[in-house]
Amino acid sequence: MSKDTGQRPPVGGSVTYLLMNLPVGIAGFVVLLTLFSVGIGTAVVWVGLPIAGLAVLLARGAARVERARIYALLDSYIPIPYRPLPEHGMKARWKARLRDGATWRDILYFFVLFPLGVLEFVLTLTFWATSLALTLLPVYFRWLPDGAYYFPAYDVRWISVDSTVEALPWAALGVLFVALSVALTRSMAGMHAKFAQVLLGPTRGFDRFDRFDDDQRVHRPEGMQPVAGW
């Protein structure tokens, strides 16, 4: 059966996806901003047009990879939103790409992914690092400086933990943080999947303007469909 867009994303896939969003967001933002800046800045001498065109193609291609990444890690399927390109004529095909709102939503997605990826990365890393550090404290405290854990810091010793018995309450607190981290991670991943569905998926008017095969438009396949019309 196909994966459902409404089901909760898996924990492991959610953690992996959210941590990947920082490097993916940085790369997408830097590459697209650079290409568009250079392309627009040199458009008056026509050199910039191929560069801007490359940025458009890269955005649509990167959106294809992003849909596949969301499908693989979050169990969320995003249908292909692009209008079909004319079969002949490079100029006509480029006009179709530029008039397609999905192209500009792809570009917007990668610009927004940068700040969003920073936030998701920080929250995910902070919660899981704290959870695991507390949960495993009875195991590793003896290898810390002075063979003890000091809260809130080594130089500010409000609480000292230098035995397994003293570490157990902290481990219990860590288990609670793990549960909170699981809920937070899955919630963030689910919200991101919905956000991606809005920008990377078809709009409400998609079926009015474009004619696709019924199986492609209505039924979800076992794997990702190829993206026609880069």
QUIQUIKA-V739803 format. One record per backbone hydrogen bond with DSSP energy under -1.0 kcal/mol. CO is the residue of the C=O (numbers start at 1). NH is the residue of the N-H. E is the energy in kcal/mol with one decimal. If there is no record, write none. Layout:
{{CO;NH;E} {CO;NH;E}}
This chain:
{{10;14;-2.1} {11;15;-2.6} {12;16;-2.3} {13;17;-2.6} {14;18;-2.8} {15;19;-2.2} {16;20;-1.8} {17;21;-1.1} {20;24;-2.3} {21;25;-2.5} {22;26;-2.5} {23;27;-2.5} {24;28;-2.7} {25;29;-2.4} {26;30;-2.7} {27;31;-2.4} {28;32;-2.2} {29;33;-2.5} {30;34;-2.3} {31;35;-2.5} {32;36;-2.7} {33;37;-2.3} {34;38;-2.6} {35;39;-2.9} {36;40;-2.8} {37;41;-2.2} {38;42;-1.6} {42;45;-1.1} {42;48;-1.7} {43;46;-1.7} {48;52;-3.0} {49;53;-2.5} {50;54;-2.2} {51;55;-1.9} {52;56;-1.9} {53;57;-2.3} {54;58;-2.7} {55;59;-2.3} {56;60;-2.2} {57;61;-2.6} {58;62;-3.1} {59;63;-2.1} {60;64;-1.5} {61;65;-1.8} {62;66;-2.5} {63;67;-2.4} {64;68;-1.8} {65;69;-2.4} {66;70;-2.5} {67;71;-2.3} {68;72;-2.4} {69;73;-2.4} {70;74;-2.2} {70;76;-1.1} {89;93;-2.1} {90;94;-2.4} {91;95;-2.2} {92;96;-2.0} {93;97;-2.0} {94;98;-2.5} {95;99;-2.0} {100;103;-1.2} {101;105;-1.9} {102;106;-2.1} {103;107;-1.7} {104;108;-2.3} {105;109;-2.4} {106;110;-1.6} {107;111;-1.5} {108;112;-2.4} {109;113;-2.2} {112;116;-2.0} {113;117;-3.0} {114;118;-1.8} {115;119;-1.9} {116;120;-2.6} {117;121;-2.5} {118;122;-2.4} {119;123;-2.4} {120;124;-2.4} {121;125;-2.7} {122;126;-2.5} {123;127;-2.4} {124;128;-2.3} {125;129;-2.4} {126;130;-2.2} {127;131;-2.4} {128;132;-2.5} {129;133;-2.2} {130;134;-2.2} {131;135;-2.4} {132;136;-2.3} {134;137;-1.0} {136;139;-1.7} {136;140;-1.6} {137;141;-2.0} {140;143;-1.8} {141;144;-1.7} {144;147;-2.6} {145;148;-1.1} {149;161;-2.8} {151;158;-1.3} {151;159;-2.3} {156;153;-1.7} {156;158;-1.4} {159;151;-2.9} {161;149;-2.9} {163;167;-1.4} {164;168;-1.2} {167;171;-2.0} {168;172;-2.4} {169;173;-2.2} {170;174;-2.1} {171;175;-2.0} {172;176;-1.7} {173;177;-2.1} {174;178;-2.2} {175;179;-2.0} {176;180;-2.1} {177;181;-2.7} {178;182;-2.5} {179;183;-2.1} {180;184;-2.7} {181;185;-2.8} {182;186;-2.4} {183;187;-2.1} {184;188;-2.8} {185;189;-2.5} {186;190;-2.3} {187;191;-2.5} {188;192;-2.4} {189;193;-2.3} {190;194;-1.8} {191;195;-2.3} {192;196;-2.9} {193;197;-2.0} {194;198;-1.6} {195;199;-1.7} {196;200;-3.3} {197;201;-1.1} {203;206;-1.5} {205;209;-1.3} {206;210;-2.0} {213;217;-2.1} {214;218;-2.6}}
